[in-house]
């Protein structure tokens, strides 16, 4: 009977140990299950962090590209401003050369009529060069006074009734470059 009691005590102890082991395993399993539940959340967080890092990197690259483009455009704009008159100046150089030749001829010329014709030719060449670039002179004398095109220097009595409110004389010619006024004509208006 003592053997039977030992056996049953051993069985009880063994059952208790198995129950504790089962509860420990089930606690480990529970922890593993909790970890498995936490892992998807952690992996989602890690995935979102990676996407955020990529978005930040992309943003920084685009911003740097924009900044570089802005600097490049500013540099090109400055270069364009510096060389904007290059073409017109190159076209005016032959006129300048003609003026230099005419100046040399004036020193020894005795026929003023030919000198005058020479200067008229140089003036025509200059006007033609400027017209080819889009410059037009305003025709003001006899036209109605228009503040959009004319700057009145003074008013004088009109020589006849038709000239009242019209441009009687032009002190300084006005010019238009490609449909934009670059200098208003300074005029005398009849009253």
JOSUL-V343371 format. One record per run of one state. SS is the DSSP state (H for helix, E for strand, L for the rest). FROM is the first residue (numbers start at 0). LEN is the number of residues. Records with the same first field share a line. If there is no record, write none. Layout:
BEGIN
SS: FROM-LEN ; FROM-LEN
END
This chain:
BEGIN
L: 0-1 ; 83-2 ; 108-3 ; 132-2 ; 137-6 ; 144-5 ; 156-4 ; 163-2 ; 172-2 ; 177-2 ; 183-1 ; 190-1
H: 1-82 ; 85-23 ; 111-21 ; 160-3
E: 134-3 ; 143-1 ; 149-7 ; 165-7 ; 174-3 ; 179-4 ; 184-6
END
